[in-house]
Amino acid sequence: MVWLHRGTTDFARGDLVVYRYEGEELMHLRKGQRFFKRIVGLPGDRISVEDRRVLVNGTDVGIAKQYTLEGKRLEPLVPGVIPLDYFYVQGTHEMSFDSRYRESGLVHASQIIGKVDVIF
């Protein structure tokens, strides 16, 4: 069970957030769909990609898979510095569709519905 704090604007690395997906529509994903992910990268952090391995500030955060389960090609996120008001978010499962992928991308603060506290 979780508690959603709507309208929160102070986010830190490790926070769980619910946000509206605004990336490319593919598979079963639609714009506006709500996602639940952990903030891994903050504004000013550096994203690098080595082959398909994604790193945030030099820390390995996972591999960007080449294809969706339906066979659509996926591209890793473009390397660079996370801009102001954007966050790198990631799911806890290796198959999670998250900021590792260009098709999903970084999450803007305006997309975030709120921060989540796990109750149990």
MDTraj code that builds the backbone (N, CA, C; nanometers):
import mdtraj as md
import numpy as np

residues = "MET VAL TRP LEU HIS ARG GLY THR THR ASP PHE ALA ARG GLY ASP LEU VAL VAL TYR ARG TYR GLU GLY GLU GLU LEU MET HIS LEU ARG LYS GLY GLN ARG PHE PHE LYS ARG ILE VAL GLY LEU PRO GLY ASP ARG ILE SER VAL GLU ASP ARG ARG VAL LEU VAL ASN GLY THR ASP VAL GLY ILE ALA LYS GLN TYR THR LEU GLU GLY LYS ARG LEU GLU PRO LEU VAL PRO GLY VAL ILE PRO LEU ASP TYR PHE TYR VAL GLN GLY THR HIS GLU MET SER PHE ASP SER ARG TYR ARG GLU SER GLY LEU VAL HIS ALA SER GLN ILE ILE GLY LYS VAL ASP VAL ILE PHE".split()
xyz = np.array([
    [0.0849, -0.1159, 0.0000],
    [0.0000, 0.0000, 0.0000],
    [0.0906, 0.1237, 0.0000],
    [0.0454, 0.2263, -0.0691],
    [0.1237, 0.3498, -0.0787],
    [0.0350, 0.4718, -0.0521],
    [0.1011, 0.5837, -0.0221],
    [0.0327, 0.7110, -0.0042],
    [0.0894, 0.8075, -0.1067],
    [0.0014, 0.8713, -0.1857],
    [0.0431, 0.9646, -0.2891],
    [0.0292, 1.1076, -0.2372],
    [0.1410, 1.1809, -0.2371],
    [0.1422, 1.3223, -0.1983],
    [0.1324, 1.4046, -0.3257],
    [0.0130, 1.4479, -0.3600],
    [-0.0074, 1.5261, -0.4830],
    [0.0515, 1.6664, -0.4689],
    [0.1033, 1.7161, -0.5814],
    [0.1519, 1.8531, -0.5851],
    [0.2886, 1.8751, -0.5234],
    [0.3556, 1.7703, -0.4813],
    [0.4898, 1.7834, -0.4251],
    [0.5853, 1.8359, -0.5319],
    [0.6743, 1.9253, -0.4939],
    [0.7700, 1.9794, -0.5911],
    [0.9151, 1.9581, -0.5508],
    [0.9394, 1.9055, -0.4323],
    [1.0771, 1.8801, -0.3882],
    [1.1087, 1.7315, -0.4050],
    [1.1867, 1.7015, -0.5068],
    [1.2175, 1.5625, -0.5382],
    [1.3655, 1.5352, -0.5158],
    [1.3953, 1.4149, -0.4704],
    [1.5329, 1.3737, -0.4437],
    [1.5579, 1.2385, -0.5094],
    [1.6838, 1.2089, -0.5294],
    [1.7224, 1.0788, -0.5840],
    [1.6671, 0.9696, -0.4919],
    [1.6049, 0.8701, -0.5499],
    [1.5486, 0.7599, -0.4731],
    [1.3996, 0.7737, -0.4463],
    [1.3446, 0.8936, -0.4656],
    [1.2002, 0.9124, -0.4443],
    [1.1209, 0.8296, -0.5446],
    [1.0112, 0.7742, -0.4972],
    [0.9137, 0.7089, -0.5845],
    [0.8121, 0.8136, -0.6259],
    [0.7799, 0.8177, -0.7565],
    [0.6843, 0.9161, -0.8064],
    [0.5842, 0.8507, -0.9006],
    [0.4685, 0.9135, -0.9103],
    [0.3691, 0.8782, -1.0116],
    [0.3675, 0.9945, -1.1089],
    [0.3740, 0.9623, -1.2385],
    [0.3752, 1.0677, -1.3399],
    [0.2936, 1.0259, -1.4611],
    [0.2572, 1.1265, -1.5416],
    [0.1854, 1.1018, -1.6669],
    [0.2870, 1.0763, -1.7770],
    [0.2735, 0.9649, -1.8441],
    [0.3611, 0.9290, -1.9543],
    [0.3324, 1.0198, -2.0738],
    [0.4356, 1.0819, -2.1293],
    [0.4199, 1.1699, -2.2455],
    [0.5110, 1.1275, -2.3600],
    [0.5674, 1.0071, -2.3508],
    [0.6573, 0.9585, -2.4548],
    [0.5826, 0.9043, -2.5750],
    [0.6575, 0.8381, -2.6602],
    [0.6028, 0.7808, -2.7825],
    [0.5012, 0.6715, -2.7488],
    [0.3885, 0.6736, -2.8185],
    [0.2881, 0.5693, -2.7980],
    [0.3325, 0.4434, -2.8712],
    [0.3504, 0.3368, -2.7982],
    [0.3873, 0.2094, -2.8565],
    [0.3438, 0.0993, -2.7623],
    [0.3437, -0.0216, -2.8140],
    [0.2938, -0.1369, -2.7397],
    [0.1561, -0.1017, -2.6853],
    [0.1366, -0.1149, -2.5565],
    [0.0095, -0.0837, -2.4903],
    [0.0135, 0.0535, -2.4217],
    [0.1179, 0.1313, -2.4449],
    [0.1375, 0.2584, -2.3761],
    [0.0709, 0.3736, -2.4490],
    [0.0046, 0.4606, -2.3750],
    [-0.0651, 0.5757, -2.4323],
    [-0.0274, 0.7017, -2.3569],
    [-0.0271, 0.8144, -2.4272],
    [0.0006, 0.9427, -2.3616],
    [-0.1007, 0.9653, -2.2506],
    [-0.0521, 1.0158, -2.1393],
    [-0.1382, 1.0403, -2.0243],
    [-0.1471, 0.9242, -1.9279],
    [-0.1029, 0.8059, -1.9706],
    [-0.1051, 0.6893, -1.8827],
    [-0.0162, 0.7176, -1.7614],
    [-0.0569, 0.6700, -1.6456],
    [0.0201, 0.6931, -1.5237],
    [0.1236, 0.5834, -1.5038],
    [0.2449, 0.6284, -1.4693],
    [0.3557, 0.5370, -1.4404],
    [0.4010, 0.5596, -1.2965],
    [0.4596, 0.4565, -1.2392],
    [0.5106, 0.4565, -1.1018],
    [0.6571, 0.4152, -1.1108],
    [0.7506, 0.5082, -1.0857],
    [0.8938, 0.4802, -1.1009],
    [0.9728, 0.5507, -0.9911],
    [1.1026, 0.5172, -0.9848],
    [1.1952, 0.5773, -0.8885],
    [1.2815, 0.6808, -0.9602],
    [1.3062, 0.7953, -0.8956],
    [1.3961, 0.8963, -0.9514],
    [1.5396, 0.8495, -0.9300],
    [1.6123, 0.8372, -1.0411],
    [1.7514, 0.7919, -1.0381],
    [1.8463, 0.9058, -1.0753],
    [1.8004, 0.9985, -1.1593],
    [1.8841, 1.1096, -1.2032],
    [1.8147, 1.2427, -1.1853],
    [1.8919, 1.3428, -1.1415],
    [1.8406, 1.4764, -1.1134],
    [1.8964, 1.5780, -1.2124],
    [1.8358, 1.6967, -1.2195],
    [1.8908, 1.8010, -1.3064],
    [2.0389, 1.8242, -1.2746],
    [2.1191, 1.8322, -1.3809],
    [2.2632, 1.8507, -1.3652],
    [2.3425, 1.7225, -1.3678],
    [2.2767, 1.6075, -1.3479],
    [2.3459, 1.4784, -1.3554],
    [2.3819, 1.4490, -1.5008],
    [2.4898, 1.3730, -1.5199],
    [2.5356, 1.3377, -1.6541],
    [2.4944, 1.1945, -1.6884],
    [2.4304, 1.1813, -1.8047],
    [2.3929, 1.0493, -1.8562],
    [2.4923, 1.0118, -1.9645],
    [2.5441, 0.8904, -1.9558],
    [2.6304, 0.8392, -2.0621],
    [2.5802, 0.7006, -2.1004],
    [2.6111, 0.6628, -2.2230],
    [2.5689, 0.5327, -2.2738],
    [2.6910, 0.4664, -2.3359],
    [2.7241, 0.3482, -2.2881],
    [2.8356, 0.2693, -2.3400],
    [2.7767, 0.1425, -2.3995],
    [2.7787, 0.1361, -2.5327],
    [2.7067, 0.0333, -2.6070],
    [2.5595, 0.0546, -2.5736],
    [2.4962, -0.0296, -2.4961],
    [2.3568, -0.0072, -2.4558],
    [2.3455, 0.0013, -2.3029],
    [2.4594, 0.0081, -2.2363],
    [2.4623, 0.0219, -2.0907],
    [2.4494, 0.1700, -2.0561],
    [2.3508, 0.2016, -1.9707],
    [2.3225, 0.3406, -1.9346],
    [2.3838, 0.3692, -1.7971],
    [2.4488, 0.4852, -1.7868],
    [2.5114, 0.5270, -1.6620],
    [2.4632, 0.6673, -1.6249],
    [2.4401, 0.6889, -1.4964],
    [2.4065, 0.8208, -1.4447],
    [2.5203, 0.8596, -1.3505],
    [2.5911, 0.9674, -1.3855],
    [2.7093, 1.0108, -1.3091],
    [2.8101, 0.8983, -1.2929],
    [2.8247, 0.8167, -1.3970],
    [2.9217, 0.7076, -1.3947],
    [2.8742, 0.5808, -1.3266],
    [2.7554, 0.5831, -1.2680],
    [2.7004, 0.4645, -1.2015],
    [2.6105, 0.3889, -1.2982],
    [2.6384, 0.2621, -1.3150],
    [2.5608, 0.1755, -1.4034],
    [2.4188, 0.1621, -1.3501],
    [2.3198, 0.1986, -1.4326],
    [2.1803, 0.1863, -1.3906],
    [2.1039, 0.0834, -1.4734],
    [2.1721, 0.0190, -1.5680],
    [2.1065, -0.0874, -1.6423],
    [2.1337, -0.0840, -1.7907],
    [2.0856, -0.1869, -1.8559],
    [2.1027, -0.2013, -2.0000],
    [1.9714, -0.1678, -2.0696],
    [1.9809, -0.0902, -2.1761],
    [1.8644, -0.0612, -2.2595],
    [1.8473, -0.1780, -2.3568],
    [1.7381, -0.2471, -2.3447],
    [1.7098, -0.3598, -2.4347],
    [1.6985, -0.3105, -2.5787],
    [1.7215, -0.3981, -2.6751],
    [1.7171, -0.3589, -2.8160],
    [1.5761, -0.3560, -2.8724],
    [1.4859, -0.4400, -2.8179],
    [1.3519, -0.4539, -2.8749],
    [1.2468, -0.4655, -2.7650],
    [1.1252, -0.4208, -2.7966],
    [1.0118, -0.4449, -2.7079],
    [0.9772, -0.5935, -2.7157],
    [0.8892, -0.6386, -2.6294],
    [0.8448, -0.7779, -2.6348],
    [0.7719, -0.8079, -2.7658],
    [0.7177, -0.7017, -2.8296],
    [0.6480, -0.7170, -2.9577],
    [0.7423, -0.7037, -3.0775],
    [0.8718, -0.6793, -3.0520],
    [0.9694, -0.6740, -3.1605],
    [0.9987, -0.5360, -3.2169],
    [0.9428, -0.4284, -3.1580],
    [0.9737, -0.2927, -3.2042],
    [1.1098, -0.2514, -3.1500],
    [1.1933, -0.1949, -3.2370],
    [1.3281, -0.1530, -3.1985],
    [1.3220, -0.0377, -3.0983],
    [1.4074, -0.0431, -2.9970],
    [1.4195, 0.0606, -2.8959],
    [1.5596, 0.1214, -2.9022],
    [1.5683, 0.2510, -2.8783],
    [1.6970, 0.3208, -2.8767],
    [1.7266, 0.3688, -2.7348],
    [1.8540, 0.3594, -2.6921],
    [1.8883, 0.4121, -2.5598],
    [1.8770, 0.5645, -2.5576],
    [1.8602, 0.6177, -2.4378],
    [1.8507, 0.7616, -2.4177],
    [1.9754, 0.8310, -2.4722],
    [1.9592, 0.9507, -2.5239],
    [2.0715, 1.0284, -2.5757],
    [2.1578, 1.0741, -2.4575],
    [2.2900, 1.0532, -2.4640],
    [2.3782, 1.0979, -2.3557],
    [2.3756, 1.2503, -2.3414],
    [2.4059, 1.2981, -2.2217],
    [2.4134, 1.4415, -2.1969],
    [2.3807, 1.4729, -2.0522],
    [2.3629, 1.6008, -2.0243],
    [2.3312, 1.6476, -1.8896],
    [2.1794, 1.6622, -1.8777],
    [2.1252, 1.6148, -1.7663],
    [1.9811, 1.6267, -1.7431],
    [1.9482, 1.7747, -1.7217],
    [1.8573, 1.8299, -1.8043],
    [1.8238, 1.9723, -1.7932],
    [1.7430, 2.0047, -1.6665],
    [1.7377, 2.1328, -1.6352],
    [1.6585, 2.1825, -1.5235],
    [1.5132, 2.1360, -1.5390],
    [1.4527, 2.0950, -1.4294],
    [1.3122, 2.0515, -1.4234],
    [1.2862, 1.9161, -1.4893],
    [1.3897, 1.8390, -1.5203],
    [1.3734, 1.7049, -1.5757],
    [1.4365, 1.6033, -1.4821],
    [1.3852, 1.4786, -1.4906],
    [1.4340, 1.3714, -1.4060],
    [1.4504, 1.2440, -1.4885],
    [1.5507, 1.1659, -1.4515],
    [1.5688, 1.0333, -1.5075],
    [1.4983, 0.9394, -1.4108],
    [1.3991, 0.8642, -1.4598],
    [1.3240, 0.7715, -1.3748],
    [1.3442, 0.6291, -1.4246],
    [1.3349, 0.5345, -1.3313],
    [1.3564, 0.3956, -1.3692],
    [1.2723, 0.3040, -1.2823],
    [1.2231, 0.1980, -1.3448],
    [1.1486, 0.0959, -1.2720],
    [1.2438, 0.0021, -1.2005],
    [1.1878, -0.0852, -1.1194],
    [1.2708, -0.1778, -1.0428],
    [1.2994, -0.3071, -1.1179],
    [1.2286, -0.3312, -1.2269],
    [1.2477, -0.4536, -1.3045],
    [1.3301, -0.4241, -1.4288],
    [1.4155, -0.5162, -1.4671],
    [1.5023, -0.4946, -1.5843],
    [1.4240, -0.4758, -1.7136],
    [1.2992, -0.5218, -1.7193],
    [1.2169, -0.5063, -1.8393],
    [1.1305, -0.3795, -1.8343],
    [1.1478, -0.2989, -1.7312],
    [1.0688, -0.1767, -1.7177],
    [1.0948, -0.0829, -1.8349],
    [0.9900, -0.0184, -1.8827],
    [1.0019, 0.0822, -1.9892],
    [1.0154, 0.2163, -1.9182],
    [1.1341, 0.2757, -1.9235],
    [1.1635, 0.3933, -1.8426],
    [1.2602, 0.4856, -1.9152],
    [1.3295, 0.5708, -1.8419],
    [1.4170, 0.6711, -1.9033],
    [1.5390, 0.6124, -1.9726],
    [1.5651, 0.4846, -1.9602],
    [1.6754, 0.4241, -2.0366],
    [1.6515, 0.4367, -2.1860],
    [1.5263, 0.4551, -2.2248],
    [1.4882, 0.4523, -2.3656],
    [1.4514, 0.5899, -2.4190],
    [1.4999, 0.6204, -2.5362],
    [1.4705, 0.7466, -2.6039],
    [1.3199, 0.7621, -2.6240],
    [1.2506, 0.6522, -2.6496],
    [1.1062, 0.6556, -2.6754],
    [1.0271, 0.6987, -2.5520],
    [1.0828, 0.6790, -2.4350],
    [1.0186, 0.7220, -2.3105],
    [1.0786, 0.8537, -2.2638],
    [1.2098, 0.8569, -2.2511],
    [1.2821, 0.9798, -2.2207],
    [1.2772, 1.0247, -2.0764],
    [1.3287, 1.1449, -2.0576],
    [1.3291, 1.2066, -1.9257],
    [1.1880, 1.2555, -1.8922],
    [1.1618, 1.2717, -1.7634],
    [1.0301, 1.3155, -1.7175],
    [1.0400, 1.4604, -1.6708],
    [0.9545, 1.5465, -1.7245],
    [0.9492, 1.6868, -1.6827],
    [0.8709, 1.6970, -1.5526],
    [0.9094, 1.7912, -1.4687],
    [0.8434, 1.8103, -1.3387],
    [0.6925, 1.8279, -1.3532],
    [0.6490, 1.8900, -1.4630],
    [0.5048, 1.9122, -1.4829],
    [0.4274, 1.7826, -1.5064],
    [0.4957, 1.6745, -1.5435],
    [0.4310, 1.5449, -1.5637],
    [0.4073, 1.4712, -1.4324],
    [0.4822, 1.5090, -1.3281],
    [0.4758, 1.4361, -1.2016],
    [0.3496, 1.4746, -1.1254],
    [0.2720, 1.3726, -1.0918],
    [0.1470, 1.3910, -1.0185],
    [0.1765, 1.4036, -0.8691],
    [0.2738, 1.3256, -0.8209],
    [0.3084, 1.3334, -0.6799],
    [0.4133, 1.2333, -0.6404],
    [0.4605, 1.2508, -0.5187],
    [0.5598, 1.1612, -0.4598],
    [0.4867, 1.0555, -0.3796],
    [0.5440, 0.9356, -0.3735],
    [0.4793, 0.8213, -0.3101],
    [0.5583, 0.7776, -0.1869],
    [0.4869, 0.7534, -0.0787],
    [0.5443, 0.6908, 0.0406],
    [0.4868, 0.5507, 0.0504],
    [0.5740, 0.4525, 0.0681],
    [0.5290, 0.3137, 0.0865],
    [0.4875, 0.2965, 0.2316],
    [0.3641, 0.2527, 0.2504],
    [0.3122, 0.2325, 0.3869],
    [0.3447, 0.0900, 0.4333],
    [0.3194, -0.0061, 0.3493],
    [0.3577, -0.1467, 0.3747],
    [0.3530, -0.2235, 0.2468],
])
top = md.Topology()
chain = top.add_chain()
for i, resn in enumerate(residues, 1):
    res = top.add_residue(resn, chain, resSeq=i)
    for name in ("N", "CA", "C"):
        top.add_atom(name, md.element.get_by_symbol(name[0]), res)
traj = md.Trajectory(xyz[None], top)
